[in-house]
């Protein structure tokens, strides 16, 4: 009975929190528009991503506790899921799933084999309620799950619930399980709820309180909940002091867990979650499988971490490096032998292979293609958006694609010829002149990412020109991007937006420009960029009343995107 009662309360809470978030979507971080905020007031809300949820649970309850269930769809906004999370709600159906996951986690944590690992005390008599012991245990877990101490009312309601269930079942752990479930299903865990501290910045931004700062810092650098030392720094107020903040930044960036933060950021920026919804024509591409998709995603992340974190390399090298990691499955697509016994092995593509950086990995090439054929336009749009922060407008609704997809278009055997005919339309030419050249340079790779030299029996021409610069193939494109100052500036802008949970524009644009300059001065080292951002007081601000809503279609090929598979337009 108590479980059903709490479940009803949890669903009601979900509807309320969802309505609050949806109502605030047009304002900063989903908060109702207003021009000021007093200390303690909520000024931002960001729903945990699926990965952040899993990592937080593992850090709090232990790696042996498994997360089983489906998550609410994530929303991409301004090119990033991290920004979309600030306007993401939870539906009633979604909370059903979150409640089921919470109950499963609590059941595992309180199982007889796991009880020795529980935080807090042990009941004097486990065959009934023990309010003092429940309060101690729930207080400790509540502090970790809510990323702040529980209020007296929050703790009292959980202890009361635990007492009722324990008495009804004559089992202390049944009551504790229900109390933990209530914490795990609460909005304060599912959302990173940010509160105002004291003071405002010179440009009117609201400074966050110490606990909100701890969460921003931890999720930026480690992609998980604050650890005990960071929470303690928030409790004592050390995190509010420049020296205290710098000390925590040094500690977190020196940890191997920085790799987790880098992986999460690039997984988001490169839109690798689209693998969850991708499909390929099995009659034409039988090598494609979910295993290939999963390993292609992991290949890109391993490559990025190795180059940028472990070697502390130049960010621009991701466009030109031929070094990567392979599995036996990936090697089949890359048409290279695989002699290693290990599941993963380092590999360097030979010079002249046509491979050049992440743009020629399966992840980018296959994600931004059609199910049955490549798409220079899709690849060009994605390249401009992801790596240069340049938005390509959606095509008008009345565009004639017959030159590309129709029977007349198929007379032209290569996609270059079909696109050239299509681009004679003045309404299309301006955009195609910017997105097609880089895409055509990658045309020696099919929709799966396999290398080819012919299309329909005709040799593929990969010469192109962009902004008055001629280049050829993926190698030439990689060198062009490496030399483009907009590429590292875009990375700095995206990292800032990911950290603050809002577009790095308007009043935040000067900081984005400052970070880009520092990034260049530091030799384009990503760990140094993350450290600079994490130590900057501007990271720990909110802008209530700001209205960064973005106009335009909600497709992954624009800066505003949904989780859904991209719509096929024939380009």
C-alpha positions as CSV (number, residue, x, y, z in Angstrom):
1,X,0.0,0.0,0.0
2,X,2.8,2.4,0.9
3,X,4.6,1.6,-2.3
4,X,1.5,2.4,-4.4
5,X,1.0,5.6,-2.4
6,X,4.5,6.8,-3.0
7,X,4.3,5.8,-6.7
8,X,1.2,8.0,-7.1
9,X,3.1,10.9,-5.4
10,X,6.1,10.3,-7.6
11,X,3.9,10.5,-10.8
12,X,2.3,13.7,-9.5
13,X,5.7,15.1,-8.9
14,X,6.8,14.3,-12.4
15,X,3.9,16.1,-14.0
16,X,4.6,19.1,-11.9
17,X,8.3,19.2,-12.6
18,X,7.6,18.5,-16.3
19,X,5.2,21.4,-16.5
20,X,7.6,23.7,-14.8
21,X,10.4,22.8,-17.2
22,X,8.3,23.0,-20.3
23,X,7.0,26.4,-19.2
24,X,10.5,27.7,-18.8
25,X,12.0,26.3,-22.1
26,X,12.3,29.7,-23.6
27,X,14.3,31.0,-20.7
28,X,17.7,30.3,-19.3
29,X,18.0,26.7,-18.1
30,X,14.2,26.2,-18.0
31,X,13.5,28.6,-15.2
32,X,10.5,30.9,-15.3
33,X,11.5,34.3,-16.7
34,X,12.4,37.0,-14.3
35,X,15.1,39.6,-14.1
36,X,16.5,38.8,-10.6
37,X,17.0,36.0,-8.2
38,X,17.5,35.9,-4.4
39,X,19.9,33.6,-2.6
40,X,18.6,30.0,-2.5
41,X,16.2,30.5,-5.4
42,X,16.2,28.0,-8.2
43,X,17.9,29.6,-11.3
44,X,18.6,26.6,-13.4
45,X,17.5,23.0,-14.1
46,X,19.3,20.4,-16.2
47,X,18.1,16.9,-16.6
48,X,20.7,14.2,-16.1
49,X,21.8,12.5,-19.3
50,X,21.5,8.7,-19.3
51,X,25.3,8.4,-18.9
52,X,25.4,10.9,-16.0
53,X,22.6,8.9,-14.3
54,X,24.5,5.7,-14.7
55,X,27.8,7.1,-13.5
56,X,26.2,8.8,-10.5
57,X,24.5,5.6,-9.4
58,X,27.7,3.7,-9.8
59,X,29.7,6.2,-7.8
60,X,27.1,6.4,-5.0
61,X,26.0,2.7,-4.7
62,X,28.9,0.9,-6.3
63,X,29.6,-0.6,-9.7
64,X,27.8,-3.8,-8.8
65,X,24.4,-2.0,-8.8
66,X,23.1,-2.1,-12.3
67,X,20.8,0.4,-14.0
68,X,18.1,-1.3,-16.0
69,X,15.5,0.6,-18.0
70,X,14.8,3.1,-20.7
71,X,15.5,6.8,-20.4
72,X,13.5,9.8,-21.7
73,X,14.7,10.9,-25.1
74,X,17.4,13.6,-25.0
75,X,17.0,16.9,-26.9
76,X,19.7,18.5,-28.9
77,X,19.7,22.3,-28.9
78,X,22.3,24.7,-30.3
79,X,24.2,21.6,-31.4
80,X,24.5,20.1,-28.0
81,X,22.5,17.7,-25.8
82,X,24.2,19.5,-22.8
83,X,22.3,22.7,-23.8
84,X,19.1,20.8,-24.6
85,X,19.1,19.2,-21.1
86,X,18.3,22.7,-19.7
87,X,14.9,22.6,-21.3
88,X,14.2,18.8,-21.1
89,X,11.1,17.7,-19.1
90,X,10.0,14.3,-17.9
91,X,6.7,12.9,-19.1
92,X,4.4,10.9,-16.9
93,X,5.3,7.8,-18.9
94,X,9.0,8.7,-18.5
95,X,8.7,8.9,-14.7
96,X,7.1,5.5,-14.7
97,X,10.5,4.3,-16.2
98,X,12.5,6.4,-13.7
99,X,10.5,5.0,-10.8
100,X,11.0,1.4,-12.0
101,X,14.8,2.1,-12.3
102,X,14.8,3.7,-8.8
103,X,13.0,0.7,-7.3
104,X,15.4,-1.7,-9.0
105,X,18.5,0.2,-7.8
106,X,17.2,0.4,-4.2
107,X,16.3,-3.3,-4.2
108,X,19.8,-4.2,-5.3
109,X,21.4,-1.9,-2.8
110,X,19.5,-3.3,0.1
111,X,19.7,-7.0,-0.9
112,X,21.3,-9.2,1.7
113,X,24.5,-9.7,-0.2
114,X,24.9,-5.9,-0.5
115,X,24.0,-4.7,3.0
116,X,27.5,-4.7,4.2
117,X,28.3,-2.0,1.6
118,X,25.5,0.3,2.7
119,X,26.4,3.7,4.2
120,X,25.2,4.7,7.6
121,X,24.3,2.4,10.5
122,X,22.9,-1.1,10.9
123,X,19.5,-1.6,12.7
124,X,19.5,-3.0,16.2
125,X,16.5,-5.1,15.3
126,X,16.0,-5.6,11.5
127,X,12.5,-7.1,12.0
128,X,10.9,-3.6,12.2
129,X,11.4,0.1,12.0
130,X,14.5,1.9,13.3
131,X,14.0,5.6,12.7
132,X,17.4,6.7,14.0
133,X,19.2,4.3,11.8
134,X,17.0,5.1,8.8
135,X,17.6,8.8,9.3
136,X,21.3,8.4,9.4
137,X,21.4,6.2,6.3
138,X,18.9,8.2,4.3
139,X,20.6,11.5,5.2
140,X,23.9,10.2,3.8
141,X,22.4,8.9,0.6
142,X,20.2,12.0,0.2
143,X,23.2,14.3,0.4
144,X,25.0,12.3,-2.4
145,X,21.9,11.9,-4.6
146,X,20.7,15.5,-4.2
147,X,24.2,16.8,-4.3
148,X,23.5,18.8,-1.2
149,X,22.2,18.1,2.4
150,X,18.6,17.2,2.7
151,X,16.3,19.7,4.4
152,X,14.6,18.6,7.6
153,X,11.3,18.2,5.8
154,X,12.9,16.1,3.0
155,X,14.5,13.8,5.5
156,X,11.5,13.6,7.8
157,X,9.2,12.5,5.0
158,X,11.5,9.7,3.9
159,X,12.0,8.5,7.5
160,X,8.2,8.4,7.9
161,X,7.8,6.5,4.7
162,X,10.5,4.0,5.8
163,X,8.9,3.5,9.2
164,X,5.5,2.8,7.7
165,X,6.8,0.2,5.2
166,X,9.1,-1.4,7.7
167,X,6.3,-1.7,10.2
168,X,3.9,-3.1,7.6
169,X,6.4,-5.7,6.4
170,X,8.2,-6.3,9.7
171,X,11.4,-5.6,7.8
172,X,13.7,-2.6,8.3
173,X,15.3,-3.0,4.9
174,X,11.9,-3.0,3.2
175,X,11.4,0.4,4.6
176,X,14.9,1.6,3.8
177,X,14.4,0.4,0.3
178,X,11.3,2.5,-0.1
179,X,13.1,5.5,1.3
180,X,16.0,5.1,-1.1
181,X,13.5,4.7,-4.0
182,X,11.9,8.0,-3.1
183,X,15.2,9.7,-3.2
184,X,16.2,8.2,-6.5
185,X,12.8,9.1,-8.1
186,X,12.9,12.7,-6.9
187,X,13.4,15.6,-9.2
188,X,16.3,16.8,-7.1
189,X,18.2,13.7,-8.3
190,X,16.9,13.4,-11.8
191,X,17.6,17.1,-12.4
192,X,20.7,19.2,-11.5
193,X,18.7,21.9,-9.8
194,X,20.9,25.0,-9.5
195,X,20.3,27.7,-6.9
196,X,21.4,31.3,-6.6
197,X,24.2,32.3,-4.3
198,X,25.0,35.7,-3.1
199,X,25.9,38.5,-5.6
200,X,25.8,39.2,-9.3
201,X,28.5,39.7,-11.9
202,X,29.2,43.0,-13.6
203,X,27.1,41.9,-16.7
204,X,24.1,40.9,-14.5
205,X,24.6,37.2,-14.2
206,X,23.6,35.5,-11.0
207,X,26.4,33.7,-9.0
208,X,25.5,30.1,-8.1
209,X,25.7,28.7,-4.6
210,X,28.5,26.4,-3.5
211,X,26.6,23.1,-4.1
212,X,25.5,24.2,-7.6
213,X,29.1,25.1,-8.4
214,X,30.3,21.7,-7.2
215,X,27.8,19.9,-9.6
216,X,28.8,22.1,-12.6
217,X,32.5,21.4,-11.9
218,X,32.1,17.7,-11.4
219,X,29.8,17.0,-14.4
220,X,32.0,19.2,-16.7
221,X,35.3,17.4,-15.8
222,X,34.2,13.9,-14.7
223,X,30.6,13.6,-16.1
224,X,29.4,12.4,-12.7
225,X,28.1,13.5,-9.3
226,X,30.5,15.5,-7.0
227,X,32.6,13.2,-4.8
228,X,33.0,13.5,-1.0
229,X,35.9,15.9,-1.1
230,X,34.1,18.3,-3.5
231,X,30.9,18.2,-1.5
232,X,32.9,18.9,1.6
233,X,34.5,21.9,-0.1
234,X,31.0,23.2,-0.9
235,X,29.9,22.6,2.7
236,X,32.8,24.5,4.2
237,X,32.6,27.4,1.7
238,X,36.1,26.7,0.4
239,X,34.7,26.2,-3.1
240,X,33.5,29.9,-3.1
241,X,37.1,31.1,-2.6
242,X,39.4,31.4,-5.6
243,X,42.1,29.3,-3.9
244,X,39.6,26.6,-2.9
245,X,38.2,26.5,-6.4
246,X,41.6,26.3,-8.0
247,X,42.6,23.5,-5.7
248,X,39.6,21.4,-6.7
249,X,40.2,22.1,-10.4
250,X,43.8,21.0,-10.1
251,X,42.6,17.8,-8.3
252,X,39.9,16.9,-10.7
253,X,41.9,17.6,-13.9
254,X,44.9,15.6,-12.5
255,X,42.6,12.5,-12.1
256,X,42.4,9.8,-14.8
257,X,38.6,10.5,-14.6
258,X,39.2,13.6,-16.7
259,X,39.0,11.1,-19.6
260,X,35.3,10.5,-18.7
261,X,34.6,14.2,-19.0
262,X,36.4,14.5,-22.4
263,X,34.6,11.4,-23.7
264,X,31.2,12.8,-22.7
265,X,31.8,16.1,-24.3
266,X,33.0,14.7,-27.6
267,X,30.3,12.1,-27.6
268,X,27.8,15.0,-27.4
269,X,29.6,17.4,-29.8
270,X,30.1,14.7,-32.5
271,X,26.5,13.6,-32.1
272,X,27.5,10.0,-31.7
273,X,24.2,9.1,-29.9
274,X,22.7,9.1,-33.4
275,X,24.1,5.6,-33.7
276,X,21.2,4.6,-31.4
277,X,18.8,5.3,-34.3
278,X,20.8,4.6,-37.4
279,X,20.0,2.0,-40.0
280,X,21.6,0.9,-43.3
281,X,20.1,-1.0,-46.2
282,X,21.0,-4.6,-45.4
283,X,20.8,-5.7,-49.0
284,X,23.5,-3.3,-50.0
285,X,25.5,-3.1,-46.8
286,X,25.4,-6.5,-45.1
287,X,28.5,-5.6,-43.0
288,X,26.5,-3.1,-41.0
289,X,25.3,-4.3,-37.5
290,X,24.7,-2.8,-34.1
291,X,28.1,-4.3,-33.0
292,X,29.7,-2.3,-35.8
293,X,27.8,0.9,-34.8
294,X,28.8,0.5,-31.1
295,X,32.5,-0.2,-32.0
296,X,32.6,2.7,-34.4
297,X,31.4,5.1,-31.7
298,X,33.9,3.7,-29.3
299,X,36.7,3.9,-31.9
300,X,36.2,7.7,-32.3
301,X,36.1,8.3,-28.5
302,X,39.2,6.2,-27.9
303,X,41.0,8.1,-30.7
304,X,40.1,11.4,-29.2
305,X,41.1,10.5,-25.7
306,X,44.4,9.1,-26.8
307,X,45.3,12.1,-28.9
308,X,44.0,14.8,-26.7
309,X,44.3,13.6,-23.1
310,X,46.8,10.8,-22.8
311,X,49.2,12.4,-25.2
312,X,48.0,16.0,-24.5
313,X,48.2,16.6,-28.2
314,X,47.1,19.5,-30.4
315,X,43.3,19.5,-30.9
316,X,43.7,20.3,-34.6
317,X,45.4,16.9,-35.1
318,X,42.1,15.1,-35.0
319,X,41.6,16.3,-38.6
320,X,44.9,14.9,-39.9
321,X,46.0,12.0,-37.7
322,X,46.0,8.5,-39.2
323,X,46.4,6.9,-35.8
324,X,43.4,5.1,-34.3
325,X,42.2,1.9,-32.7
326,X,40.6,-1.1,-34.4
327,X,38.6,-4.2,-33.6
328,X,38.2,-7.2,-35.9
329,X,34.8,-6.0,-36.9
330,X,36.0,-2.5,-37.8
331,X,39.0,-3.9,-39.7
332,X,36.6,-5.6,-42.1
333,X,35.0,-2.3,-43.1
334,X,38.4,-0.5,-43.2
335,X,39.7,-3.4,-45.4
336,X,42.8,-4.0,-43.3
337,X,44.1,-7.2,-41.7
338,X,43.7,-7.7,-38.0
339,X,46.3,-9.9,-36.4
340,X,45.9,-8.8,-32.8
341,X,44.5,-11.2,-30.2
342,X,43.1,-8.4,-28.0
343,X,39.7,-7.0,-28.6
344,X,41.1,-3.5,-29.4
345,X,44.5,-2.7,-30.9
346,X,46.2,0.5,-32.0
347,X,46.5,1.0,-35.7
348,X,48.0,3.6,-38.0
349,X,46.5,3.9,-41.5
350,X,49.3,3.9,-44.2
351,X,50.1,7.1,-46.0
352,X,48.0,7.2,-49.2
353,X,45.2,5.2,-47.6
354,X,42.9,8.2,-48.0
355,X,42.2,8.3,-44.2
356,X,42.7,11.5,-42.4
357,X,41.4,12.1,-38.9
358,X,38.0,11.6,-37.4
359,X,36.2,12.8,-40.6
360,X,37.3,9.5,-42.3
361,X,36.2,7.2,-39.5
362,X,33.1,5.1,-39.8
363,X,31.3,7.3,-37.2
364,X,31.2,10.5,-39.1
365,X,30.9,9.0,-42.6
366,X,28.1,6.7,-41.8
367,X,26.1,8.9,-39.4
368,X,25.9,11.7,-42.0
369,X,24.8,9.6,-45.0
370,X,21.6,8.1,-46.3
371,X,20.7,4.4,-45.5
372,X,21.7,3.3,-49.0
373,X,24.1,5.9,-50.2
374,X,26.5,8.6,-49.2
375,X,25.5,12.2,-49.0
376,X,28.0,15.0,-49.6
377,X,25.5,17.6,-48.5
378,X,24.7,15.9,-45.2
379,X,28.4,15.5,-44.5
380,X,29.1,19.1,-45.4
381,X,26.3,20.4,-43.3
382,X,27.5,18.3,-40.3
383,X,31.1,19.3,-40.7
384,X,30.2,23.0,-40.8
385,X,27.9,22.7,-37.8
386,X,30.0,20.4,-35.6
387,X,33.5,21.6,-36.2
388,X,33.0,25.2,-37.3
389,X,29.8,26.2,-35.5
390,X,28.3,27.4,-38.8
391,X,24.6,26.8,-39.3
392,X,23.2,25.8,-42.6
393,X,19.5,26.8,-43.1
394,X,17.1,24.0,-43.9
395,X,16.1,23.8,-47.6
396,X,12.8,25.4,-48.6
397,X,9.9,23.1,-48.7
398,X,9.3,23.4,-52.4
399,X,12.8,22.5,-53.5
400,X,12.9,20.1,-56.5
401,X,15.1,17.1,-55.8
402,X,14.5,15.4,-59.1
403,X,18.0,16.2,-60.3
404,X,19.4,14.3,-57.3
405,X,16.8,11.5,-56.8
406,X,14.6,11.3,-59.8
407,X,15.1,9.2,-62.9
408,X,16.5,12.2,-64.8
409,X,19.1,12.7,-62.1
410,X,20.1,9.1,-62.1
411,X,21.3,9.4,-65.7
412,X,24.2,11.3,-64.2
413,X,26.3,8.5,-62.7
414,X,28.1,10.3,-59.9
415,X,26.7,12.3,-57.1
416,X,29.0,15.2,-58.0
417,X,27.2,15.6,-61.4
418,X,23.8,15.3,-59.8
419,X,24.6,17.9,-57.2
420,X,26.0,20.3,-59.8
421,X,22.8,20.1,-61.8
422,X,20.7,20.6,-58.6
423,X,22.8,23.6,-57.5
424,X,22.0,25.5,-60.6
425,X,18.8,26.5,-58.8
426,X,19.6,30.0,-57.4
427,X,17.7,29.2,-54.1
428,X,20.0,26.3,-53.5
429,X,23.4,27.5,-54.8
430,X,24.4,29.7,-51.9
431,X,24.2,27.0,-49.3
432,X,25.4,24.2,-51.6
433,X,28.5,26.2,-52.4
434,X,29.4,26.1,-48.7
435,X,28.5,22.5,-47.8
436,X,29.0,20.4,-50.9
437,X,32.8,21.0,-51.4
438,X,33.9,19.4,-48.1
439,X,31.3,16.6,-48.6
440,X,32.5,15.9,-52.2
441,X,36.0,15.6,-50.9
442,X,34.8,12.7,-48.8
443,X,33.0,10.9,-51.6
444,X,35.6,8.1,-51.8
445,X,33.9,6.7,-48.8
446,X,30.4,5.1,-49.1
447,X,27.6,5.3,-46.6
448,X,29.2,2.7,-44.4
449,X,32.6,4.4,-44.5
450,X,34.3,1.9,-46.8
451,X,36.9,3.2,-49.3
452,X,36.0,3.2,-53.0
453,X,37.3,4.8,-56.1
454,X,34.3,4.4,-58.5
455,X,30.6,5.2,-58.4
456,X,28.4,3.4,-60.9
457,X,31.6,2.6,-62.9
458,X,32.7,6.2,-63.1
459,X,35.9,7.4,-61.3
460,X,35.1,9.6,-58.3
461,X,36.5,13.2,-58.5
462,X,37.4,14.5,-55.0
463,X,38.8,17.8,-56.0
464,X,37.1,20.8,-54.4
465,X,37.4,24.5,-53.7
466,X,36.2,26.4,-50.6
467,X,36.7,30.1,-49.8
468,X,39.1,30.4,-52.8
469,X,41.3,27.5,-51.6
470,X,41.6,24.4,-53.7
471,X,42.1,21.0,-52.0
472,X,41.7,17.4,-52.9
473,X,40.2,14.5,-51.0
474,X,40.0,13.8,-47.3
475,X,43.7,14.6,-46.8
476,X,43.4,18.0,-48.3
477,X,40.2,18.6,-46.4
478,X,41.8,17.6,-43.1
479,X,44.7,20.0,-43.7
480,X,42.3,22.8,-44.6
481,X,40.4,22.3,-41.4
482,X,43.5,22.1,-39.3
483,X,44.6,25.5,-40.6
484,X,41.1,27.1,-40.1
485,X,41.1,29.2,-36.8
486,X,37.3,28.8,-36.7
487,X,37.7,25.1,-35.8
488,X,39.4,25.5,-32.4
489,X,37.3,28.6,-31.7
490,X,34.2,26.5,-32.2
491,X,35.5,23.8,-29.8
492,X,36.0,26.5,-27.1
493,X,32.5,27.9,-27.7
494,X,30.9,24.4,-27.5
495,X,32.8,23.5,-24.3
496,X,31.6,26.7,-22.7
497,X,28.0,26.1,-23.8
498,X,28.2,22.6,-22.4
499,X,29.5,23.8,-19.1
500,X,27.0,26.6,-18.5
501,X,24.0,24.8,-20.1
502,X,23.1,27.7,-22.4
503,X,24.3,29.0,-25.8
504,X,27.7,30.7,-25.6
505,X,26.3,33.9,-27.2
506,X,25.1,37.3,-26.1
507,X,26.7,38.3,-22.8
508,X,28.6,35.0,-22.8
509,X,30.2,35.6,-26.2
510,X,33.2,37.6,-24.8
511,X,34.1,34.6,-22.5
512,X,33.9,32.3,-25.5
513,X,36.3,34.5,-27.4
514,X,38.6,34.8,-24.5
515,X,38.7,31.0,-24.1
516,X,39.4,30.6,-27.8
517,X,42.4,32.9,-27.5
518,X,43.7,31.1,-24.5
519,X,43.2,27.8,-26.3
520,X,45.5,29.0,-29.1
521,X,48.0,30.4,-26.7
522,X,48.2,27.0,-24.9
523,X,48.9,25.2,-28.1
524,X,45.3,23.9,-28.6
525,X,45.5,21.6,-25.6
526,X,42.0,20.4,-24.5
527,X,42.9,19.6,-20.9
528,X,44.3,23.1,-20.5
529,X,41.2,24.6,-22.0
530,X,39.0,22.6,-19.6
531,X,41.1,23.7,-16.7
532,X,40.9,27.3,-17.7
533,X,37.1,27.1,-18.0
534,X,36.7,25.2,-14.7
535,X,38.7,27.9,-12.8
536,X,36.8,30.8,-14.4
537,X,34.1,32.3,-12.1
538,X,31.9,32.9,-15.1
539,X,31.3,29.1,-15.4
540,X,29.4,29.3,-12.1
541,X,26.7,31.8,-13.2
542,X,23.1,31.7,-14.4
543,X,21.1,34.2,-16.4
544,X,17.5,34.2,-15.2
545,X,15.3,36.0,-17.7
546,X,17.7,35.3,-20.6
547,X,15.8,34.0,-23.7
548,X,18.2,31.9,-25.9
549,X,15.4,30.2,-27.7
550,X,16.4,29.3,-31.2
551,X,14.2,29.5,-34.3
552,X,14.2,26.9,-37.1
553,X,13.5,23.3,-37.7
554,X,14.4,20.7,-35.2
555,X,16.6,18.3,-37.1
556,X,20.1,17.0,-36.2
557,X,21.4,18.9,-39.3
558,X,20.8,22.2,-37.6
559,X,22.0,23.8,-34.4
560,X,18.6,23.0,-32.9
561,X,18.0,19.2,-33.0
562,X,16.0,16.4,-31.5
563,X,17.1,12.9,-30.8
564,X,15.1,11.5,-33.7
565,X,16.7,10.1,-36.8
566,X,17.3,12.7,-39.4
567,X,14.7,13.2,-42.0
568,X,15.6,12.0,-45.5
569,X,15.5,14.9,-48.0
570,X,17.4,13.4,-50.9
571,X,20.5,15.5,-50.7
